């Protein structure tokens, strides 16, 4: 029960953090430096980094999906016309790229295959570790080993 409760709470926290990143990215995506969509680039890097960090640190697709759904929900929620007629996401190429880019980042982070664990982590997890093998090279021809007290 305790593990399920902590898992559900981590999903809720991931959804909230994903929502915050979605709002920040949606507001910032329209920043242009000349012809360069700097806000879109920075927002995409930030959202992608958050999804990657959650997936890498928790090893849980559910938490990554929750963060992604939080992002997508806030992007969808604030991309429409507001009550005062204001528009956060304009109907332009960069607005469309932003919406589809967030969806693509979420899909990529959730669908990424589980990578094999390093040997040290398997040993900690209690899995059997292969026995260490004997050294391949035991002596080098032409080099004489001198031992202390050998008298040679």
C-alpha positions as CSV (number, residue, x, y, z in Angstrom):
1,X,0.0,0.0,0.0
2,X,2.8,2.4,0.9
3,X,4.5,1.9,-2.5
4,X,1.2,2.5,-4.4
5,X,0.5,5.7,-2.4
6,X,4.0,7.0,-3.0
7,X,3.8,6.1,-6.7
8,X,0.4,7.9,-7.1
9,X,1.8,11.0,-5.3
10,X,4.8,11.0,-7.5
11,X,2.6,10.9,-10.6
12,X,0.5,13.8,-9.2
13,X,3.7,15.8,-8.5
14,X,5.1,15.0,-12.0
15,X,1.8,16.2,-13.5
16,X,1.9,19.5,-11.6
17,X,5.6,20.1,-12.6
18,X,4.9,19.2,-16.2
19,X,2.0,21.6,-16.2
20,X,4.2,24.4,-14.9
21,X,6.7,23.7,-17.6
22,X,3.9,23.6,-20.2
23,X,2.6,27.0,-19.1
24,X,6.1,28.5,-19.1
25,X,7.0,27.0,-22.5
26,X,3.7,28.1,-24.0
27,X,4.2,31.7,-22.8
28,X,7.8,31.8,-23.9
29,X,7.6,30.0,-27.2
30,X,6.7,33.1,-29.1
31,X,9.9,35.0,-28.3
32,X,11.8,35.7,-31.5
33,X,15.4,37.0,-31.8
34,X,15.2,38.3,-35.4
35,X,14.4,35.3,-37.5
36,X,15.4,32.8,-34.8
37,X,12.5,31.3,-32.6
38,X,14.6,31.5,-29.4
39,X,11.7,31.0,-27.1
40,X,10.6,27.9,-28.9
41,X,14.1,26.4,-28.8
42,X,14.5,27.2,-25.1
43,X,11.1,25.9,-24.2
44,X,11.6,22.7,-26.1
45,X,14.9,22.1,-24.4
46,X,13.4,22.8,-21.0
47,X,10.4,20.5,-21.5
48,X,12.5,17.8,-23.1
49,X,15.0,18.0,-20.3
50,X,12.3,17.7,-17.7
51,X,10.8,14.6,-19.3
52,X,14.2,13.0,-19.7
53,X,15.1,13.7,-16.1
54,X,11.9,12.2,-14.8
55,X,12.3,9.1,-17.0
56,X,16.0,8.7,-16.0
57,X,15.6,9.3,-12.3
58,X,12.4,7.4,-11.6
59,X,12.7,4.6,-14.3
60,X,8.9,4.9,-14.4
61,X,7.0,5.5,-17.6
62,X,3.9,6.4,-15.5
63,X,5.6,9.4,-13.9
64,X,6.9,10.5,-17.3
65,X,3.5,10.1,-18.8
66,X,1.9,12.1,-16.0
67,X,4.4,15.0,-16.5
68,X,3.7,14.8,-20.3
69,X,0.0,14.9,-19.8
70,X,0.4,17.8,-17.4
71,X,2.3,19.6,-20.2
72,X,-0.2,18.7,-22.9
73,X,-3.2,19.7,-20.7
74,X,-1.8,23.2,-20.0
75,X,-0.7,23.7,-23.5
76,X,-4.2,22.8,-24.7
77,X,-5.9,24.8,-22.0
78,X,-4.2,28.1,-22.6
79,X,-3.8,27.8,-26.4
80,X,-7.4,28.8,-27.0
81,X,-8.9,32.3,-27.0
82,X,-9.1,33.7,-23.5
83,X,-12.2,35.3,-22.0
84,X,-11.0,38.8,-22.9
85,X,-10.2,37.8,-26.5
86,X,-6.4,37.4,-25.8
87,X,-4.5,34.6,-27.6
88,X,-1.4,33.1,-26.0
89,X,-0.6,30.7,-28.9
90,X,-1.1,32.5,-32.2
91,X,-2.4,30.6,-35.2
92,X,1.0,30.7,-36.9
93,X,3.6,28.2,-38.0
94,X,5.5,28.6,-34.7
95,X,2.3,28.1,-32.6
96,X,1.6,24.9,-34.5
97,X,5.2,23.7,-34.2
98,X,5.0,24.3,-30.5
99,X,1.9,22.3,-29.9
100,X,3.1,19.3,-32.0
101,X,6.6,19.5,-30.6
102,X,5.3,19.1,-27.0
103,X,3.3,16.1,-28.1
104,X,6.3,14.6,-29.9
105,X,8.6,15.1,-26.9
106,X,6.1,13.4,-24.6
107,X,5.7,10.5,-27.0
108,X,9.4,10.1,-27.4
109,X,10.1,10.2,-23.6
110,X,7.4,7.7,-22.8
111,X,8.1,5.4,-25.7
112,X,11.9,5.3,-25.3
113,X,12.9,1.7,-24.6
114,X,14.3,0.8,-21.2
115,X,18.1,0.7,-21.4
116,X,20.0,-2.2,-19.7
117,X,21.3,-1.3,-16.3
118,X,25.1,-1.0,-15.6
119,X,26.8,-3.9,-13.9
120,X,27.2,-2.0,-10.6
121,X,23.4,-1.3,-10.4
122,X,22.6,-4.9,-11.1
123,X,24.8,-6.0,-8.2
124,X,23.1,-3.5,-5.9
125,X,19.7,-4.7,-7.0
126,X,20.6,-8.3,-5.9
127,X,21.1,-9.8,-9.3
128,X,23.9,-12.3,-9.8
129,X,27.1,-10.9,-11.0
130,X,29.4,-13.0,-13.2
131,X,32.5,-14.3,-11.5
132,X,35.6,-12.4,-12.2
133,X,37.8,-14.0,-14.8
134,X,41.5,-14.9,-14.6
135,X,43.9,-12.3,-16.0
136,X,44.6,-12.9,-19.7
137,X,48.3,-12.0,-19.5
138,X,50.2,-13.5,-16.6
139,X,53.7,-12.8,-17.7
140,X,55.6,-10.9,-20.4
141,X,58.3,-12.9,-22.2
142,X,61.8,-11.4,-22.0
143,X,61.2,-9.5,-18.8
144,X,62.5,-11.1,-15.7
145,X,60.8,-10.5,-12.4
146,X,63.1,-9.5,-9.6
147,X,62.0,-10.5,-6.2
148,X,63.3,-8.9,-3.0
149,X,65.6,-11.2,-1.1
150,X,66.0,-13.6,-4.1
151,X,69.7,-12.8,-4.4
152,X,69.7,-12.9,-8.2
